[in-house]
Amino acid sequence: MAAHSSTRYGVITGAASGLGRAIAVRLARDGWRLALADLNCAGCDETKSLVERAGGTALVEQLDVRDEQQWLALRDKLQRDWPQCDLIVNNAGVVASGTVFETPISDWDWLLSVNLRGVILGCHTFVPWQIENPRRSYVLNMASIAGLLAPGRMGAYNVAKAGVVSLSETLYTELKRHNIGVTVVCPWFVQTNLLETGRFADPKDKAGGALHMQQSHLTPEKVADYAVRRMYRGKLYAVTGFQAHQAWLMKRHFPQPFANFSEWIQRRFFEPRGR
């Protein structure tokens, strides 16, 4: 294996669009060499062009984050080509809506396999390689404010993202001694194409999500910049957006009133009259 290089090397899942693409371009401005992993290789090719224009270099790798063997194959390939791994960004994700009991188990399985199992596999596969790295390296996991607040009609999504938060907190404790920083990103609604592949129990759920995205001032580029800056500073949490900070603060200090308020919001705005 080649000697350790001054170039920094990182893997990004879900890199074909949205937050994954924005993080790739943000890192490219700092000269990173990136592996852009996604099922959508055409989208990753577009991201690669943007990365190179921003000053980085990239290669495109097809990856289903649910598949352990594909993760292992990706790691083995990169270990042959790269002197070290300095970063794993677990960003790939999907969305589903519905109450806990009306969301089909097939949708639970689908969402958890991507949003939680995919992150677990990424950490399980790449972190041991990072531990061998004599210099500072990072894990950047994409969660959501939903993982901290648990809003109604998003049970499967909430559970997966809460799992990513818990996993990241655990890794922070385990990896600090190895000079590996762990950051979990919990943004408010962001203007991405996440809803296009979502599974919704009610069309109103998708319409509501789209409205929140349209009204949000958070762009993928803003979230990416904040997340990367928090990562470089060794911060565990990157809660992104004014509303996210305010809601998280309220829940931490007034958990029962916050739960009652969330129930009222659910009943007032999302349930049919007369229930």
VENPETA-V68548 format. One record per residue. RES is the residue in one letter. SS is DSSP state (helix for helix, strand for strand, loop for the rest). PHI is phi in whole degrees, -180 to 180 (none if undefined). Layout:
# VENPETA-V68548
[[RES/SS/PHI] [RES/SS/PHI]]
This chain:
# VENPETA-V68548
[[M/loop/none] [A/loop/-68] [A/loop/-65] [H/loop/-63] [S/loop/-105] [S/loop/-75] [T/loop/-67] [R/loop/-102] [Y/strand/-119] [G/strand/-145] [V/strand/-112] [I/strand/-128] [T/strand/-92] [G/loop/62] [A/loop/-87] [A/loop/-77] [S/loop/-166] [G/helix/57] [L/helix/-65] [G/helix/-61] [R/helix/-65] [A/helix/-63] [I/helix/-65] [A/helix/-60] [V/helix/-67] [R/helix/-63] [L/helix/-68] [A/helix/-60] [R/loop/-65] [D/loop/-99] [G/loop/85] [W/loop/-69] [R/strand/-103] [L/strand/-124] [A/strand/-102] [L/strand/-95] [A/strand/-111] [D/strand/-172] [L/loop/-72] [N/loop/-93] [C/helix/-70] [A/helix/-64] [G/helix/-64] [C/helix/-66] [D/helix/-62] [E/helix/-66] [T/helix/-62] [K/helix/-58] [S/helix/-62] [L/helix/-67] [V/helix/-61] [E/helix/-67] [R/helix/-67] [A/helix/-86] [G/loop/112] [G/loop/-104] [T/strand/-131] [A/strand/-154] [L/strand/-129] [V/strand/-106] [E/strand/-132] [Q/strand/-78] [L/loop/-150] [D/loop/-98] [V/loop/-66] [R/loop/-81] [D/loop/-104] [E/helix/-61] [Q/helix/-64] [Q/helix/-68] [W/helix/-61] [L/helix/-63] [A/helix/-65] [L/helix/-64] [R/helix/-60] [D/helix/-62] [K/helix/-64] [L/helix/-68] [Q/helix/-65] [R/helix/-74] [D/helix/-103] [W/loop/-110] [P/loop/-76] [Q/loop/-163] [C/loop/-118] [D/loop/-103] [L/strand/-162] [I/strand/-124] [V/strand/-109] [N/strand/-94] [N/loop/-115] [A/loop/-55] [G/loop/-163] [V/loop/-135] [V/loop/-136] [A/strand/-145] [S/loop/-129] [G/strand/128] [T/loop/-65] [V/loop/-55] [F/loop/-89] [E/loop/-97] [T/loop/-73] [P/loop/-59] [I/helix/-59] [S/helix/-62] [D/helix/-72] [W/helix/-57] [D/helix/-62] [W/helix/-61] [L/helix/-67] [L/helix/-64] [S/helix/-68] [V/helix/-84] [N/helix/-78] [L/helix/-114] [R/helix/-59] [G/helix/-60] [V/helix/-70] [I/helix/-58] [L/helix/-63] [G/helix/-61] [C/helix/-68] [H/helix/-63] [T/helix/-83] [F/helix/-99] [V/helix/-61] [P/helix/-57] [W/helix/-67] [Q/helix/-65] [I/helix/-61] [E/loop/-75] [N/loop/-76] [P/loop/-73] [R/loop/-112] [R/loop/-60] [S/strand/-137] [Y/strand/-143] [V/strand/-123] [L/strand/-121] [N/strand/-107] [M/strand/-92] [A/loop/-108] [S/loop/-170] [I/loop/-61] [A/helix/-62] [G/helix/-71] [L/helix/-99] [L/helix/-104] [A/loop/54] [P/loop/-69] [G/loop/-67] [R/loop/64] [M/strand/-136] [G/helix/-56] [A/helix/-64] [Y/helix/-64] [N/helix/-59] [V/helix/-62] [A/helix/-64] [K/helix/-71] [A/helix/-63] [G/helix/-64] [V/helix/-66] [V/helix/-62] [S/helix/-63] [L/helix/-59] [S/helix/-67] [E/helix/-62] [T/helix/-64] [L/helix/-63] [Y/helix/-56] [T/helix/-67] [E/helix/-78] [L/helix/-106] [K/helix/-58] [R/helix/-67] [H/helix/-96] [N/loop/63] [I/strand/-115] [G/strand/-85] [V/strand/-124] [T/strand/-130] [V/strand/-113] [V/strand/-98] [C/strand/-128] [P/strand/-85] [W/loop/-71] [F/loop/-56] [V/loop/-123] [Q/loop/-78] [T/loop/-130] [N/loop/-98] [L/helix/-56] [L/helix/-70] [E/helix/-63] [T/helix/-104] [G/loop/-73] [R/strand/-120] [F/loop/-123] [A/loop/-69] [D/loop/-141] [P/helix/-56] [K/helix/-64] [D/helix/-64] [K/helix/-66] [A/helix/-64] [G/helix/-65] [G/helix/-63] [A/helix/-63] [L/helix/-64] [H/helix/-62] [M/helix/-65] [Q/helix/-65] [Q/helix/-84] [S/loop/-76] [H/loop/-92] [L/loop/-86] [T/loop/-100] [P/helix/-55] [E/helix/-66] [K/helix/-65] [V/helix/-65] [A/helix/-61] [D/helix/-63] [Y/helix/-65] [A/helix/-62] [V/helix/-68] [R/helix/-65] [R/helix/-64] [M/helix/-62] [Y/helix/-60] [R/loop/-84] [G/loop/76] [K/loop/-87] [L/loop/-72] [Y/strand/-106] [A/strand/-125] [V/strand/-81] [T/strand/-117] [G/loop/110] [F/helix/-58] [Q/helix/-63] [A/helix/-63] [H/helix/-62] [Q/helix/-65] [A/helix/-67] [W/helix/-65] [L/helix/-63] [M/helix/-63] [K/helix/-65] [R/helix/-65] [H/helix/-93] [F/loop/-134] [P/helix/-61] [Q/helix/-70] [P/helix/-58] [F/helix/-64] [A/helix/-62] [N/helix/-65] [F/helix/-65] [S/helix/-62] [E/helix/-64] [W/helix/-65] [I/helix/-59] [Q/helix/-60] [R/helix/-70] [R/helix/-74] [F/helix/-112] [F/loop/-120] [E/loop/-114] [P/loop/-60] [R/loop/-62] [G/loop/93] [R/loop/-78]]
